């Protein structure tokens, strides 16, 4: 049995991860996130308004949108605007991004502001939703810094990252699957976790067969290690000042 994967990685090894801050000029926060060949632009735009159901509440909101550029996939993906509606996968992913970011945000500390998170996939090679969440977190911190007043509560309470994990046909637990691995996986799982090590969301499916409790434990353990490394990279990319801001209450 091979001890390496098709791209030469160990089973528990992340792809090469890169995050380039301030990738775009106009948003309050923006990051080009690369998980191997997967590339996602994550942008955060601040608006001094909230949805109608929050008006007068003093509470803010985070809304997310996600899209695949037509040329991001091996077979051209038509723009959803030309079809007149978003598909179910798009809605599922952008809701996941939004609720993941809200889980580590003090919405009261936002005030009556909305932060719009836009995640646009330039190139898809597996793990686009996990790359989007991981990069969007960095963009969110940047955006909150644009209006934060020292001495107050910084809106972002904890770090957040996400990664995929799965089981191949040889029963190996694989971390951070590329598209080739994802499409052939027996079990596929996406895990979102905080810096404190708490789960925000676990999406696991037996694609080729059911999976045992001990296999789920092994996958979650691998994901936890991967997310710990992703958060370490987020901290490196953000730098000391912004890392210090996260979780500050005065």
N, C-alpha and C positions, 0 to 999 in steps of 0.2 A: 504494500500500500504506500502511495506517495505521502511524504511528510510535508510537502509543499503544495501550494495551489497553482493554478495555471499561469498566474502572473508572478510566481516566485515567492509570494508572501507566506509567512507562517499562518496557521489557522486562526490564531488570535491576534493578528496584526492588522492595524488600520492601513488603508491606502495612504499615499502621500497627501497630506492635508495642507492647504494654504488658505489664508484669509488676508485679503488686501483691503485695508480701510480706505475711506474717502474715495471710492472708485468713481463715484459720480459727483458732479459739482453742486447740484441743486438740492438734493434731500438733506435733512438734518443729520442723517446717518446713512452710510452706504458701505457695502462690503461685497467684494467678489470672492465667493467661496468655492474652493475646489476640493472635491473628494475624488482623488484619482482623475479620471477623464470627465467626471461630472462637474459641471460649472454652473453656478447659480448667482445671479446678481440679487442681493437683498438690500432694499432701500426702505428707510423710515422717514415719513413726512409728518410733520406736526401741524394740526389745524386747531384753532381756538374755537372749536364747536364740538358738540356731542350729538349722538342720536337723540331723537325726540323723547324716548323713554327715560333719558338721563338729564334732560334739561331742568335746571334749578336744583339738582341734587348735590352739586359740588364734586361729583365723581366723573372720572374720565373713562375712556374706552380704548381698546386696541382692536383694530380690524385688519384682517390679512387677505391678500389676493395672491393667487398662484397661477402661473401660466407656462406652457411649453412653447418656445418659439418654433415655427414650422420646421426649421432645419436642424432642430436639436436632437432629432431621433433618426434612426437609420432609414425609416420610411417617412416621408414628409407628413407632419401632423398639421391638418388644416387649422387655420385660426378659428377659434370658437365664435368670434364676432361675426364671421361670415355665415355661420350656421344658426345664428340668432339666439343661442343659449349655451350655458356652460354644461359640461357633462358631469356625471356623478362623481367621477374620480377627482376632478378639479375641485368641486364643492367639498368633498371629504377632506382633501389635503389642506385647503385654505382654512377650513374650520379647525383642523388639527393644529395648524401653525398659530392661529389666533388664540385658542384656548390654552395652548402650551405657554405662550408668552404671558397671557393674563395670569397664569398660575403663579408666576414669580414677580408680579407687579402689584404694587399698592395703588389701586385705581383712585383712591381718595387723594393720594399724593400727586396724582396727575393734574388734579383740578379739572375744570370742565374743558378738557382737551381730548382730541382723538389723535392717536398715532396710527397712521396707515402704513402697514407693512406690505411691500410689493416684492414678491419673489418670482423672478423670471429666469427660466432655465435656458441657458445658452447651449448646453450640451448635456445629454442624458446618457449616463452609463451606470444606472442603478443608484438607489439611495438619494433621489432628488428631494424627497420630503425631509429626510434627516439632515441633508446638507442645508436645506432652506431654513430649518429651525435653528441649527447651530449658527449659521451666518446671521440670521435675522436677530438673534439675541444680541450680537455685537452691534448691529445697526441700531437696535432699540436703546442700548446704553448710550451710544453716541447722541441719539436724538434727545434723550432725557437730560443729558448734560447741557444741551442748548438752551434750556429754560430753567434749569435747577438753580436755586438760590442757596448758597452755603449757609449752613445752620438749620436748614429744613430737613425734611425726610426725603431721601432720594427714592424715586418711585420704584426702582428695581431692587428687589429684596434678596435675591439669590441668583447664582449662576444657573444656566440651563443649556443642555445639549442633547442631541439625539443621534442614534446610530442604528443600523440594521444588523441583524444576526440571523443565522439560519443553520440548517442541517442538510448536508449533501447526501447523495445516494450511498456514500460509504460510511454514513453516520458520523461524519466529522462536524463539529460545531465551527462555523465560519463567522468571523467578525467582519462587518462592513463589506457587504456583498456587491460586486460589480454586476452588470446586467447579465453576463453569461452565467454567473453563479446563481443569481436570483431567479432567472427563468427556468433553471433546472433543479432548484432546491426542493427537497422533500418537505421542509418546514421553513417558513419565512416569518420573521418577527421584526417589528420596529419598536424601539424603546426610547422613551423620553424621560430624562432624570434631571434632578436639581443638583447643585453643588453639594448640598448636605447629604446626598445619596438617596433621596426619596423619589419614588416613581410618580410621574405625571400621567403617563399613558403607556400601555403595553398592548400592541396589536400583534397577535400571533395566530397563524393559520397553518394547519396541516395541509399543505398543497398536494403532496404525494402520498401521505400516510398520516395517521394520528401520531401524536408524540407523548411520551411518558412524562410524569411529574419530574423525574430526575433529569430528563433532557431539558425541560423548561428551566430548572434550576441552573443547569450548566450554561444555557443560553443567556440567562439573566446575569450570571456571574461574568461572562465574557463581555456582555454589553456594558456592565458597570465599569469594568476595567477600561474599555474603549472610551466611555464618556468621561471618565476621570482624566484621560489623556487629552481629550478634546477640550475640556474646560481649562486644563493647563495651557493649551495653545491659545484659547480665547484670552486668558489673562496676559499672556505674552504679547498678543496683538493689541490689546487695549492699553497696556502700559500702566504704571503704578498709580497714577492719579485716578483713572477711571475704575481700576480694580478696587481701590480704596473706597470709591463712592458706593459701590454695590452693597446694599444692606445698611447704609448709614442712616442714622436717625438723629441728626443734629451735629 
